[in-house]
Every structure is written in structure tokens, then in C-alpha cells.
Amino acid sequence: MSEVVIKTDEQIALMRESGKLLAQVFVMLDEVVKPGISTMEVNNLVDQFITNDLKARPASKGQYGYQFALNSSVNNVVCHGIPNYSEVLTETDIVNFDITLEKNGYITDSSKMYVMPNATDSAKQLVSVTQQAMWQAIKLVKPGARLGDIGHIIAKTAHQNGYSVVREYCGHGIGQQMHEAPDVLHFGKPNTGLKLQPGMTFTIEPMINQGSAKTITKADGWTVVTKDKRLSAQTEHTILVTKTGFEVLTLRPEEAALIAGE
């Protein structure tokens, strides 16, 4: 992988614009993701909203040969689920929608878990802990912090709650390319790994399983599922390292209170 790209103020402004647009996609989805909708219908809504309403581009479309505007990962799907008309959300499902957006040449990446009304308490707990792990990691981001600190707090949070962390997939640098240096692992040792510096932009996107961390990639070459068929959850934001800490470039309105006072 190439060297880490330190973004200029002008590039950061473009990343910030892309991130704000991506946050709007999830605001739109909050009104439509309900039992009875198919994951392909969600994909089509996202595609149209990004293209027509936001005058931007779904960055995953055409990347690595992928044909869709999002990944839809339901229940035991860890990541990279492919939307499908026959996959209709039920009252008990949990689902992650992972979306990338490009505007003026700069890409941001975010995902959100949606919990259907009658999901089990154990499913809700998994989603909650996954979100906690991501936010605890985000709040460590500042110049001089190290990537090992980020991975360590995620794994610690998961393990304390009896969960496992998927190790094969990780966060990544992002900017003009969807995947840039560095890799952002979701496990690690404190005070090890790359030292963060202002102008870095990368994703933090833990994938946390109820059972074993082991995964299987299905025959379609994309869909990754838990080997033991138990539930998995993921959540993701694109982060900027600022001169004094962090900025969540893809922050959604309902999350503003989570970083108040930071």
C-alpha cells in the first residue's frame, strides 16, 4: 500500500463536503428502512438520492467490479452483502448499510446498523456494544495517538462483553481513493503502530460477532458471513485527525450529542 496521504486544508474542505452529503443519505434512510422493504429497494433509493438529489456519485458502484450503491449486511452477514429484491427485511432483523460517496473527487465512507422493531435483546446488545467500541476508538484519535491504541480499545470493549472481533477486514485511509494507507486494524496493542498526525483521514469500522470471529466468503465472491451463523454487527465513520483531536466527517445529526464537549 502507498504512503499515507496528509490532506491539505483545501482537500479537507472537500472531504468535509463529501461527508456531510453522506450523512444526509442516512437521514433519508431513517425514514424508509422498515420491515417489508427489500435490500435492493434500499440500494435503488440510495443510488437515486446520491445521484439526483445530492449531485454526487455512489463511489462503490464500479469499484472492483461491484455494481451497487451500497453493501447490505443482514443478521449473520459480516460485511459486503449484496442487495437483492428477494431479501426483504423482517420484524426481527438487524442490518448494516455501508455506503461510500464521492463528490468533487473525494470519497467518504460510513455505515449504520438498523435494528428492526422486534429484534431480540441480544441482537440489540450486540449493536449497542459495536457502536460503543467505535466511539471509544474515535475519541482516542488525536495527533500522537497510535493505531494500536484504536485497535486495542475496540477489541477490549468487544471482549469484555463476550464478543469477538473480525480480524480479516479493517478500516483504511480514504480520500481521492476509496482505500488508501494506512490499514486501521480493530485489534492491537497500546502505544504501537503508526503515529497519527493532523491531516490524516481514515475509517474506523469494527465488525463484531456474537460468537466466533471466524468468517466464510460465499460463492458470490463478496458476501462474508459468520462461520457459526451467529449475528454480526458493524458501524463506520470517516475520521479526520485535526491539530487538537478528531473530526467525524460523516457525523449524523442524531450523533452530535455523542461528541459534545469533546
RARA-V618975 format. One record per pair of residues at least 4 apart in sequence whose C-alpha atoms are under 6 Angstrom apart, sorted by the first residue. I is the first residue (numbers start at 1). J is the second residue. D is the distance in whole Angstrom. If there is no record, write none. Layout:
((I & J & D) (I & J & D))
//
This chain:
((1 & 181 & 6) (2 & 181 & 6) (3 & 181 & 6) (4 & 181 & 5) (6 & 199 & 5) (6 & 200 & 5) (7 & 11 & 6) (7 & 12 & 6) (7 & 199 & 5) (12 & 16 & 6) (15 & 106 & 6) (16 & 249 & 5) (18 & 103 & 5) (19 & 108 & 6) (19 & 249 & 5) (19 & 250 & 4) (20 & 250 & 6) (23 & 250 & 5) (23 & 252 & 5) (29 & 33 & 6) (35 & 89 & 5) (35 & 90 & 5) (35 & 91 & 5) (36 & 88 & 6) (36 & 89 & 5) (37 & 88 & 5) (37 & 89 & 6) (38 & 85 & 5) (38 & 87 & 5) (38 & 88 & 4) (39 & 83 & 5) (39 & 84 & 6) (39 & 87 & 6) (40 & 83 & 5) (40 & 84 & 5) (40 & 85 & 5) (43 & 69 & 6) (45 & 49 & 6) (47 & 69 & 5) (48 & 52 & 6) (49 & 53 & 5) (50 & 54 & 5) (50 & 56 & 5) (51 & 55 & 5) (51 & 56 & 5) (51 & 57 & 6) (56 & 103 & 5) (57 & 101 & 6) (57 & 102 & 5) (58 & 69 & 5) (58 & 100 & 6) (58 & 101 & 5) (59 & 100 & 5) (59 & 101 & 5) (59 & 102 & 5) (60 & 69 & 6) (60 & 100 & 6) (61 & 66 & 6) (61 & 67 & 5) (61 & 68 & 5) (61 & 69 & 5) (62 & 66 & 5) (62 & 67 & 5) (70 & 98 & 6) (70 & 99 & 5) (71 & 80 & 5) (71 & 81 & 5) (71 & 82 & 6) (71 & 97 & 6) (71 & 98 & 5) (72 & 81 & 5) (72 & 82 & 6) (72 & 83 & 6) (72 & 96 & 6) (72 & 97 & 5) (73 & 77 & 5) (73 & 79 & 6) (73 & 81 & 5) (73 & 95 & 5) (73 & 96 & 5) (74 & 94 & 6) (74 & 95 & 4) (75 & 94 & 5) (75 & 231 & 5) (76 & 225 & 6) (76 & 226 & 6) (76 & 229 & 6) (76 & 230 & 5) (76 & 231 & 4) (76 & 232 & 5) (77 & 224 & 6) (77 & 225 & 4) (78 & 224 & 5) (78 & 225 & 5) (78 & 232 & 5) (79 & 224 & 5) (80 & 222 & 6) (80 & 223 & 5) (81 & 223 & 5) (91 & 116 & 5) (91 & 117 & 6) (91 & 118 & 5) (92 & 116 & 5) (92 & 118 & 5) (92 & 119 & 4) (93 & 116 & 5) (93 & 119 & 6) (94 & 114 & 6) (94 & 115 & 5) (95 & 113 & 6) (95 & 114 & 5) (96 & 112 & 6) (96 & 113 & 4) (97 & 111 & 5) (97 & 112 & 6) (98 & 110 & 6) (98 & 111 & 4) (99 & 109 & 6) (99 & 110 & 6) (100 & 108 & 6) (100 & 109 & 4) (101 & 107 & 5) (101 & 108 & 6) (102 & 106 & 5) (102 & 107 & 4) (105 & 176 & 6) (106 & 175 & 5) (106 & 176 & 5) (107 & 175 & 5) (109 & 238 & 6) (110 & 236 & 5) (110 & 237 & 5) (111 & 235 & 5) (111 & 236 & 5) (112 & 235 & 5) (127 & 233 & 6) (133 & 154 & 5) (133 & 157 & 6) (137 & 150 & 5) (141 & 245 & 6) (141 & 246 & 6) (142 & 241 & 6) (142 & 245 & 4) (142 & 246 & 6) (143 & 196 & 5) (143 & 197 & 5) (143 & 198 & 6) (144 & 195 & 5) (144 & 196 & 5) (145 & 195 & 6) (145 & 196 & 5) (146 & 191 & 6) (146 & 193 & 6) (146 & 194 & 5) (146 & 195 & 4) (146 & 196 & 6) (147 & 193 & 5) (147 & 194 & 6) (148 & 152 & 6) (148 & 188 & 5) (148 & 189 & 5) (148 & 190 & 5) (148 & 192 & 5) (148 & 193 & 5) (149 & 190 & 4) (149 & 191 & 6) (151 & 185 & 5) (151 & 186 & 4) (151 & 187 & 4) (151 & 188 & 5) (152 & 156 & 6) (152 & 187 & 5) (152 & 188 & 5) (152 & 189 & 5) (154 & 186 & 6) (155 & 159 & 6) (155 & 187 & 5) (156 & 160 & 6) (158 & 163 & 5) (159 & 163 & 5) (163 & 209 & 6) (163 & 210 & 5) (164 & 208 & 6) (164 & 209 & 5) (164 & 213 & 5) (165 & 208 & 5) (165 & 213 & 6) (166 & 207 & 6) (166 & 213 & 5) (170 & 184 & 6) (170 & 185 & 5) (171 & 183 & 6) (171 & 184 & 4) (171 & 203 & 5) (171 & 204 & 5) (171 & 205 & 5) (172 & 179 & 6) (172 & 182 & 6) (172 & 183 & 5) (172 & 184 & 5) (172 & 202 & 5) (172 & 203 & 5) (173 & 179 & 6) (173 & 180 & 4) (173 & 181 & 5) (173 & 182 & 5) (173 & 201 & 6) (173 & 202 & 4) (174 & 178 & 5) (174 & 179 & 5) (174 & 180 & 5) (174 & 201 & 6) (174 & 202 & 5) (186 & 206 & 6) (198 & 241 & 5) (198 & 242 & 5) (198 & 243 & 5) (199 & 241 & 6) (200 & 240 & 6) (200 & 241 & 5) (201 & 239 & 6) (201 & 240 & 5) (202 & 238 & 6) (202 & 239 & 5) (203 & 237 & 6) (203 & 238 & 4) (203 & 239 & 6) (204 & 236 & 6) (204 & 237 & 6) (205 & 235 & 5) (205 & 236 & 4) (206 & 234 & 6) (207 & 233 & 6) (207 & 234 & 4) (208 & 232 & 6) (208 & 233 & 5) (209 & 231 & 6) (209 & 232 & 4) (210 & 231 & 6) (214 & 227 & 6) (215 & 225 & 6) (215 & 226 & 4) (215 & 227 & 5) (216 & 224 & 6) (216 & 225 & 5) (216 & 227 & 6) (217 & 223 & 6) (217 & 224 & 4) (218 & 223 & 5) (237 & 250 & 6) (238 & 249 & 6) (238 & 250 & 6) (239 & 247 & 6) (239 & 248 & 5) (239 & 249 & 6) (240 & 246 & 6) (240 & 247 & 5) (241 & 245 & 6) (241 & 246 & 5) (242 & 246 & 5))
//
